[in-house]
């Protein structure tokens, strides 16, 4: 199949949720709101703004209701909430989330560690959320994530057929959006290309998201492999923040500004303002209390030239 390698790449910003969920330093509610409001001016069409999980499980995001109720919503921006169950979905709908994202691991062991239940129990709960959304007081989109789709830190390799089967089950349940998540950064480009091609036989590119971590340095390479295979939507976190709390050694998500910079250098449109992203990323160390992993915010863009050393003029 011929692919247009200049089609727009859609970036979904996930720093306010996936990025902040493991931060040890508490980020005040008003600072979370300011971060999201800043991101809303950068050209994103999708922002994962928070989650509605148990405060005991993810204390860093215990203010999800206040955050969703406090943000200034940008025109044309979909604000996504992670929800674990019906109770979380009810809270998210009450806070006017535009889309709910459900998560189940392809790995039974990881799902039990992350969700405290079997995959079968997770799927049963998804059915309850689907029914709730159908009766919501306003239109709500649904997305479901296949976590550990490319490997599990407890079980190792995940059978590709299992991942495809889960994606098929999600669609049969009435869940339109599907995310394939490399939760612990175990994917490689050839594996990504192969699995994306298979899932795109079931899921339109407009409904498929790829979620990569840079744990082993392959994040952007995996993006290119997925893009070349036909995927068009990708999660990324400002500054490369984030990581799974239930995955030993997992580092952050792929970095948004690094991804957008790569796309700009390659002529792939994203619609995202790179200069605004860099400026916002440079505020993160003060917000979270440590340096972040993004490279472009440190090095600058290729077009940010420097004056030649004084001695060059005398040569």
C-alpha positions as CSV (number, residue, x, y, z in Angstrom):
1,X,0.0,0.0,0.0
2,X,1.4,3.4,-1.0
3,X,1.6,5.9,1.9
4,X,1.6,9.7,1.7
5,X,4.7,10.6,3.7
6,X,3.6,14.3,4.0
7,X,0.2,13.7,5.5
8,X,-0.3,15.6,8.8
9,X,0.7,13.9,12.0
10,X,-1.6,14.5,14.9
11,X,0.0,15.0,18.3
12,X,-2.1,14.3,21.4
13,X,-0.5,16.0,24.3
14,X,-0.5,13.8,27.5
15,X,1.8,15.7,29.9
16,X,-1.1,16.9,32.2
17,X,-2.1,13.3,32.8
18,X,0.5,10.7,31.9
19,X,3.3,13.2,32.5
20,X,2.4,14.4,35.9
21,X,1.0,11.1,37.4
22,X,4.3,9.9,38.8
23,X,5.8,13.3,39.9
24,X,6.8,13.2,43.5
25,X,6.4,17.0,43.9
26,X,2.8,18.0,44.1
27,X,1.8,20.3,41.3
28,X,-0.9,22.8,42.5
29,X,-4.2,22.7,40.8
30,X,-3.9,26.2,39.4
31,X,-0.5,25.3,38.0
32,X,-2.0,22.2,36.2
33,X,-4.7,24.5,34.8
34,X,-2.2,27.0,33.6
35,X,-0.2,24.3,31.9
36,X,-3.2,23.0,30.1
37,X,-4.3,26.5,29.1
38,X,-0.8,27.1,27.8
39,X,-0.9,23.9,25.8
40,X,-4.3,24.9,24.4
41,X,-2.7,27.8,22.6
42,X,-0.1,25.7,20.9
43,X,-2.2,24.3,18.1
44,X,-3.1,20.9,19.6
45,X,-6.4,19.4,18.7
46,X,-6.3,16.8,21.5
47,X,-5.0,17.1,25.1
48,X,-5.2,14.4,27.8
49,X,-6.0,16.8,30.6
50,X,-6.3,14.5,33.6
51,X,-7.7,11.4,35.1
52,X,-10.5,10.3,37.4
53,X,-8.9,7.4,39.3
54,X,-8.7,6.7,43.0
55,X,-6.7,9.4,44.8
56,X,-5.1,6.6,46.7
57,X,-3.8,5.0,43.5
58,X,-2.6,8.2,41.8
59,X,-2.5,11.0,44.4
60,X,-0.7,13.4,42.0
61,X,-3.9,13.6,40.0
62,X,-6.5,13.7,42.8
63,X,-7.8,17.1,41.6
64,X,-9.1,16.0,38.3
65,X,-12.5,17.4,38.8
66,X,-11.2,20.9,39.7
67,X,-8.7,20.8,36.8
68,X,-11.4,20.0,34.2
69,X,-13.8,22.6,35.6
70,X,-11.0,25.2,35.7
71,X,-9.4,25.1,32.3
72,X,-10.2,27.5,29.5
73,X,-11.3,25.3,26.6
74,X,-9.8,26.0,23.3
75,X,-12.0,26.0,20.2
76,X,-11.6,22.7,18.3
77,X,-9.6,21.0,21.2
78,X,-10.8,17.6,22.5
79,X,-10.0,17.3,26.2
80,X,-9.5,13.7,27.2
81,X,-9.8,12.0,30.6
82,X,-8.4,8.7,31.7
83,X,-11.1,6.7,33.6
84,X,-10.7,3.2,35.2
85,X,-14.3,2.3,35.7
86,X,-17.9,3.5,35.8
87,X,-17.4,5.7,38.9
88,X,-14.5,7.5,37.2
89,X,-16.5,7.8,34.0
90,X,-19.4,9.4,35.9
91,X,-17.0,12.0,37.5
92,X,-15.4,12.7,34.1
93,X,-18.8,13.2,32.4
94,X,-19.9,15.5,35.3
95,X,-16.7,17.5,34.6
96,X,-17.5,17.7,30.9
97,X,-14.7,15.7,29.5
98,X,-15.0,15.3,25.7
99,X,-13.5,11.9,25.5
100,X,-12.9,9.0,28.0
101,X,-9.9,6.8,27.7
102,X,-10.1,3.3,29.2
103,X,-7.0,1.2,29.7
104,X,-6.4,-2.6,29.8
105,X,-3.1,-4.4,29.5
106,X,-2.5,-7.1,27.0
107,X,-0.5,-8.7,29.8
108,X,-2.6,-10.3,32.6
109,X,0.3,-9.7,35.1
110,X,0.6,-6.0,34.2
111,X,-3.2,-5.6,34.3
112,X,-3.3,-7.0,37.7
113,X,-0.5,-4.8,38.9
114,X,-1.9,-1.7,37.2
115,X,-5.7,-2.2,37.5
116,X,-5.8,-4.7,40.4
117,X,-8.0,-7.0,38.3
118,X,-7.9,-9.6,35.5
119,X,-8.3,-8.6,31.8
120,X,-11.7,-10.3,31.8
121,X,-12.9,-8.1,34.7
122,X,-11.5,-5.0,32.9
123,X,-13.5,-5.8,29.8
124,X,-16.7,-6.3,31.8
125,X,-16.2,-2.9,33.3
126,X,-15.6,-1.4,29.9
127,X,-19.0,-2.6,28.8
128,X,-20.6,-0.8,31.7
129,X,-18.8,2.4,30.7
130,X,-20.0,2.0,27.1
131,X,-23.5,1.8,28.3
132,X,-23.0,4.9,30.6
133,X,-21.7,6.9,27.7
134,X,-24.6,6.0,25.5
135,X,-26.9,7.6,28.0
136,X,-24.6,10.6,28.7
137,X,-26.3,14.1,28.7
138,X,-23.9,15.2,25.9
139,X,-21.9,13.5,23.2
140,X,-18.9,11.7,24.7
141,X,-16.2,9.9,22.6
142,X,-14.7,6.7,23.8
143,X,-11.1,5.4,23.4
144,X,-9.6,2.2,24.8
145,X,-5.9,1.5,25.2
146,X,-4.1,-1.8,24.8
147,X,-1.3,-1.3,27.3
148,X,1.9,-3.4,27.1
149,X,1.0,-4.0,23.4
150,X,4.6,-4.4,22.5
151,X,6.0,-6.2,25.5
152,X,5.5,-6.6,29.3
153,X,8.2,-6.2,31.9
154,X,6.8,-9.2,33.8
155,X,5.8,-11.6,31.0
156,X,8.1,-10.5,28.2
157,X,6.9,-10.8,24.6
158,X,3.2,-10.3,23.9
159,X,1.6,-12.3,21.2
160,X,0.6,-10.0,18.3
161,X,-2.5,-12.0,17.7
162,X,-3.7,-11.2,21.3
163,X,-3.2,-7.5,20.7
164,X,-5.1,-7.6,17.4
165,X,-7.9,-9.6,19.1
166,X,-8.2,-7.1,21.9
167,X,-8.5,-4.2,19.4
168,X,-11.2,-6.2,17.6
169,X,-13.1,-6.8,20.8
170,X,-12.9,-3.0,21.7
171,X,-14.4,-2.2,18.3
172,X,-17.1,-4.8,18.7
173,X,-18.1,-3.3,22.0
174,X,-18.7,0.0,20.4
175,X,-15.5,1.7,21.3
176,X,-14.3,3.7,18.2
177,X,-10.8,4.9,19.3
178,X,-8.0,2.4,19.9
179,X,-4.6,3.1,21.4
180,X,-1.6,0.8,21.1
181,X,0.7,1.6,24.0
182,X,4.3,0.7,24.4
183,X,3.9,1.2,28.2
184,X,7.4,0.3,29.1
185,X,9.4,1.2,26.0
186,X,10.0,-2.3,24.8
187,X,9.0,-1.8,21.1
188,X,11.3,-1.8,18.1
189,X,10.6,-0.2,14.7
190,X,10.1,-3.4,12.7
191,X,7.8,-4.8,15.4
192,X,5.8,-1.5,15.4
193,X,5.4,-1.5,11.6
194,X,4.2,-5.1,11.5
195,X,1.6,-4.6,14.3
196,X,0.4,-1.3,13.1
197,X,-0.3,-2.7,9.6
198,X,-2.3,-5.5,11.2
199,X,-4.4,-3.3,13.4
200,X,-5.1,-0.8,10.6
201,X,-7.0,-3.6,8.8
202,X,-9.5,-3.3,11.7
203,X,-9.3,0.3,12.7
204,X,-9.3,3.4,10.5
205,X,-6.1,5.5,10.8
206,X,-8.2,8.4,12.1
207,X,-9.2,6.2,15.1
208,X,-5.8,4.7,15.9
209,X,-3.3,6.3,18.4
210,X,0.2,5.1,19.1
211,X,1.7,5.7,22.6
212,X,5.4,5.3,22.8
213,X,7.8,5.6,25.7
214,X,11.5,6.4,25.2
215,X,12.7,4.0,27.9
216,X,15.3,2.4,25.6
217,X,15.9,5.3,23.2
218,X,13.7,4.1,20.4
219,X,10.6,6.4,20.8
220,X,11.0,8.6,17.8
221,X,12.2,5.7,15.6
222,X,9.1,3.9,16.5
223,X,7.0,6.9,15.6
224,X,8.5,7.0,12.1
225,X,7.9,3.2,11.7
226,X,4.3,3.6,12.7
227,X,3.8,6.7,10.5
228,X,5.3,5.0,7.5
229,X,2.9,2.0,8.2
230,X,-0.1,4.3,8.0
231,X,-0.6,5.5,11.6
232,X,-1.3,9.2,11.9
233,X,-2.0,10.0,15.6
234,X,0.6,9.8,18.4
235,X,0.7,10.6,22.1
236,X,3.6,12.7,23.4
237,X,4.4,14.6,26.6
238,X,5.9,18.0,26.9
239,X,9.5,17.7,28.1
240,X,9.3,13.9,27.9
241,X,7.5,13.8,31.3
242,X,5.9,10.6,32.5
243,X,6.2,6.9,33.0
244,X,4.1,4.1,34.2
245,X,4.0,3.8,38.0
246,X,3.6,0.0,37.7
247,X,6.4,-0.6,35.3
248,X,9.9,-1.1,36.8
249,X,12.4,1.2,35.3
250,X,10.0,2.9,32.9
251,X,11.1,6.4,31.9
252,X,9.0,9.1,30.2
253,X,6.9,9.4,27.2
254,X,8.3,10.6,23.9
255,X,8.9,14.3,24.1
256,X,6.4,16.5,22.4
257,X,8.8,19.3,21.3
258,X,11.3,16.7,20.1
259,X,8.6,15.0,18.0
260,X,7.3,18.2,16.5
261,X,10.8,19.4,15.7
262,X,11.5,16.1,13.9
263,X,8.4,16.4,11.9
264,X,9.2,20.0,11.0
265,X,12.7,19.0,9.8
266,X,11.2,16.2,7.7
267,X,8.3,18.3,6.2
268,X,5.6,16.5,8.1
269,X,2.9,19.0,9.2
270,X,1.6,18.9,12.8
271,X,-0.1,22.2,13.2
272,X,1.7,22.7,16.5
273,X,3.7,25.8,17.3
274,X,7.2,24.6,18.1
275,X,8.4,27.9,19.5
276,X,5.5,28.0,22.0
277,X,6.2,24.4,23.0
278,X,9.9,25.1,23.7
279,X,9.0,28.1,25.8
280,X,6.5,26.1,27.8
281,X,8.8,23.2,28.2
282,X,11.5,25.4,29.7
283,X,9.1,26.2,32.5
284,X,8.8,22.5,33.5
285,X,11.8,22.2,35.8
286,X,10.5,24.8,38.1
287,X,7.0,23.2,38.0
288,X,8.1,19.6,38.8
289,X,11.3,20.3,40.7
290,X,13.8,18.5,38.4
291,X,15.3,18.7,34.9
292,X,13.3,17.0,32.1
293,X,14.6,14.8,29.3
294,X,13.5,16.8,26.2
295,X,16.4,17.7,23.9
296,X,15.2,20.5,21.6
297,X,14.3,22.8,24.5
298,X,18.0,22.5,25.6
299,X,19.7,22.6,22.2
300,X,17.3,24.8,20.3
301,X,16.0,24.3,16.8
302,X,18.3,23.8,13.8
303,X,17.4,27.3,12.6
304,X,18.4,28.9,15.9
305,X,21.9,29.9,14.7
306,X,24.7,31.3,16.8
307,X,27.3,34.0,16.0
308,X,30.6,32.6,14.9
309,X,33.4,32.8,17.5
310,X,35.4,36.0,17.5
311,X,38.6,34.3,16.4
312,X,37.0,33.0,13.2
313,X,37.0,36.6,11.9
314,X,40.7,36.7,12.1
315,X,41.3,33.5,10.1
